[in-house]
């Protein structure tokens, strides 16, 4: 059964102590603040908006793209109405102004933490961990920021299943940017799955639905590949691939833990 869609002002619960995100309390009753999906849990009730832009908050982890390099800051597009400032002092080693373009140049992508957001919406960025650097391989898929919780899943269930079934590395930014890396066929399959999650985010049983989708797509891939009757005498030459160490993947997994 699909989850219930509510509009602003709809009654969600009569227990004001359970008020969660996307709701407001009036006369000890909980009402919907957004047009979105009713999210009922034992201890909290909330509403997941159907649409909306990313508004940065302190401690969010995002994927930023450099749009301007100044003598002391990298100005980052963080998929928000507000740009982010990544000051040179936040980099793990001392950098001279003349080195700024060499470390991060326009168009480079990097995983960052939102350090602070002031009342004027000045967004300061920092590195979450000194092991994170610019993303040199893979690709970035963008989804609506409000759909990010569905990509991660309850307790990380969706993201764990996606990694296992596609053999890809994945990092989900809270700004709706998702970095994926793996073999071409696997990356293409994962990209399709992410689009399906975004399109069907309001439906229940989504993890099982996406699991079955991936299995069906895998079967189609196998059927479409021609049988190999002869082996080529030429050896396959593999181009060197950017190394992302196991330690970095472990730290990315930590970031995906909703309890962090």
KAJOLIN-V319757 format. One record per residue. D_CENTER is the distance of its C-alpha to the mean C-alpha in Angstrom with 2 decimals. Layout:
BEGIN
D_CENTER / D_CENTER
END
This chain:
BEGIN
26.39 / 23.73 / 22.57 / 24.60 / 23.59 / 25.05 / 25.99 / 26.75 / 29.80 / 29.57 / 30.81 / 28.22 / 30.33 / 33.63 / 32.49 / 31.39 / 30.33 / 27.29 / 25.75 / 21.98 / 19.23 / 20.23 / 23.88 / 27.11 / 30.38 / 33.78 / 37.04 / 35.29 / 33.19 / 29.47 / 28.49 / 25.38 / 24.15 / 21.96 / 22.23 / 19.76 / 19.59 / 21.78 / 20.12 / 23.09 / 23.19 / 26.27 / 25.87 / 23.66 / 23.40 / 20.88 / 19.56 / 16.08 / 16.50 / 16.61 / 15.61 / 15.10 / 13.85 / 11.63 / 14.26 / 13.59 / 15.04 / 16.38 / 14.45 / 10.93 / 8.88 / 7.57 / 8.03 / 11.50 / 14.07 / 17.72 / 19.95 / 23.07 / 24.71 / 27.42 / 29.87 / 27.87 / 24.33 / 21.46 / 20.30 / 16.61 / 14.93 / 11.81 / 11.41 / 13.75 / 17.51 / 17.94 / 17.76 / 17.16 / 19.97 / 19.60 / 23.19 / 24.88 / 26.04 / 22.54 / 22.48 / 23.77 / 26.97 / 29.46 / 29.00 / 31.75 / 31.21 / 32.39 / 29.65 / 26.72 / 26.27 / 26.65 / 23.85 / 21.26 / 22.36 / 21.38 / 18.60 / 17.21 / 13.52 / 12.77 / 10.51 / 12.16 / 12.94 / 14.38 / 17.94 / 19.70 / 19.99 / 23.65 / 25.52 / 25.57 / 21.75 / 22.10 / 18.76 / 19.39 / 16.92 / 17.52 / 16.44 / 15.12 / 17.27 / 19.90 / 18.71 / 15.61 / 16.74 / 15.82 / 14.05 / 17.19 / 16.40 / 14.08 / 12.30 / 9.34 / 8.53 / 7.91 / 7.88 / 9.51 / 7.92 / 10.37 / 9.12 / 5.90 / 8.72 / 10.10 / 7.46 / 7.92 / 11.55 / 14.49 / 14.84 / 12.03 / 14.26 / 12.09 / 9.84 / 13.23 / 14.98 / 12.78 / 13.29 / 16.93 / 17.80 / 16.42 / 17.24 / 14.14 / 12.14 / 8.36 / 5.93 / 2.33 / 3.31 / 5.26 / 6.59 / 4.86 / 4.79 / 4.08 / 7.23 / 9.71 / 13.31 / 16.47 / 19.59 / 19.75 / 20.49 / 17.74 / 15.07 / 16.72 / 16.74 / 13.08 / 12.37 / 14.95 / 13.54 / 10.16 / 12.55 / 14.71 / 12.28 / 11.63 / 15.42 / 16.52 / 14.29 / 17.60 / 19.38 / 20.27 / 20.26 / 17.04 / 16.32 / 19.91 / 19.73 / 16.88 / 18.76 / 21.89 / 20.33 / 19.27 / 22.77 / 24.46 / 22.68 / 23.64 / 27.19 / 27.29 / 26.20 / 29.03 / 31.54 / 30.87 / 31.51 / 35.25 / 37.30 / 38.25 / 42.04 / 42.61 / 40.89 / 40.73 / 42.83 / 40.31 / 37.79 / 34.15 / 32.96 / 29.44 / 28.06 / 26.67 / 22.91 / 21.04 / 21.12 / 18.11 / 20.06 / 19.63 / 19.56 / 16.38 / 14.70 / 16.23 / 14.88 / 11.25 / 12.13 / 13.57 / 10.54 / 8.88 / 12.21 / 12.21 / 15.70 / 14.87
END
